[in-house]
Amino acid sequence: MKLLLVLLRKSPGLVVLAILAGVVSGASNAGLLALINTAIYTHQPWRDSRLVWSFVGLCLLLPTARAFSAYVLSVLGQNAVLELRTQLCRKILLAPLRKLEEIGSHRLLVALTQDVTTIVMALSALPLLFVQGAIVTGSLIYLGWLSGKVLVALLVFLTIGVVTYQVPMLRATAYQRRAREQADTLYAHFRAITGGVKELKLHSPRQNALIRDLDATGGVLKRFTVISSTIFSLASGWGQLLVFCMIGGVIFIVPAYAQVPMKTMTGYALILLYMMAPMETILDIIPNIARAKVSFQKVEELGISLERDLPPAARVIPAVPPQRGGWSSLELAGVTHAYHREREESSFTLGPIDFTLWPGEIVFLVGGNGSGKTTLAKLILGLYAPESGEVRFDERPVTDENRVEYMQRFSVVFSDFYLFDSLLGMESPDTDDQAARYLRQLHLDHKVRVEKGQLSTTELSQGQRKRLALLTAYLEDRAIYLFDEWAADQDPIFKEVFYLQLLPELKARGKTVIVISHDDHYYSMADRIIKLDYGRVEYDGSPDGFQYRPVEARLASAPEA
């Protein structure tokens, strides 16, 4: 079982020790039952000191061994879950951005939340499973000591029972796997609701269509879950029936064919009745283990998928410090990148792109929507690897071996930026003072404070949140800055501050600034303009030679289809 193998890989010695403690616990149970059975047929058992002290010793050994086994397995289980979650997060961070976009954030969220939670529940139940299994094993050993023939008959019966129990369990697991597949789709609907709630409120037909899709997916998920739960329940009931049949066989059938002493019959009845509770507990735990098996398989498949295109050297997060040193050039030579649209034969190809960026220049990257600006930005940043051509930094090709180091040269504020509530990775004695100074410059000092690297609030307007993202970029103090439509959410006054004050200040500090922008009346602030059109560089030069043509003029001059 893979869940147990996870524990064994983590700490094999402790797992073996915990299992041995469980075995001792089961043996103690069997010993206590044997003592009780002997005491019943012993005249004045309190006078037998050996019997009394054996009873006391086993009473002390039983809870101690059980508690020790449960504690060790519980710690190991939680450690394994923590490692599993951390490894998955690490693989997400290391995986190529394009791979993550293909997988979809909803699948990643299902794995990190639902799947990991299911695995936690199963691993938490493993200690109880081992303890109860040890009790059943110890009880069977005592039954064998009472009568070997009866034990053989019971083992044959148990084998038949296990086989007939596993058949419906496999069927239930198959339905559980199909239900898990539907959970991915359901989370995609949840993400559409939470991420697009404003758009949905403004479009009733879209709301109704999404609710219909949600109901359909939820209905299929419910059907598969109900079927699997029903089969699990029927299998559990069948298992309990087998236990009663086993007890009935020993009590009613065995005496009919063999002369069995009353003491032995009492021992049989006592042991079998005592075994009922552990057997029922095991039968209740097995469905949780089956669900965890499905979840573990999904997490494992996701992890393998994330690592599939990674070279071995890129499967560990490197401790690369920010790269703030000098540089001479950043060149894109024949770079291309293609988007293959699903359910369409056509694809959008960016490139080939050829240009060079230099230190200390302000470059405006312009073009219409869909022209490839954001894709080109990701290629410049190293988030996408070129399908052909090369990105060269200081005349050295950027490869998988040096890509992480290369990316540390950039500070970025994306159009779909994420704002962290603390200044992660920028801990230094003067961080708070620097942040306070920038907050005043960004006109946010009356809204936000920074104490020990923690932002007092991020509940602000979108424009103010972008200014906080800019604050983080300032504190990073990298060599190259990229702003993707940063000014789009700013008021006219602060938009002017951005273009006329902040950009020149960054340039004066020797920074290279790449600005993706549609604000054509500020193009004069650039040292250089690179214009994209349908994935190709249409213009690369100074603002003086750039002629901005509105979309109507471009459409009028376009050739007829």
Helices and strands as residue ranges (DSSP letters): H 2-10, H 12-40, G 45-47, H 49-94, H 97-103, H 105-110, I 111-115, H 116-146, H 148-195, H 197-201, H 204-248, I 249-253, H 254-257, H 262-307, G 312-314, E 330-340, E 347-357, E 362-367, H 373-381, E 388-393, E 396-397, H 403-407, E 410-413, H 431-441, E 450-451, E 454-455, H 462-476, E 480-484, G 486-489, H 492-497, I 498-502, H 503-508, E 512-516, G 520-525, E 528-533, E 536-541, G 543-545, H 551-557
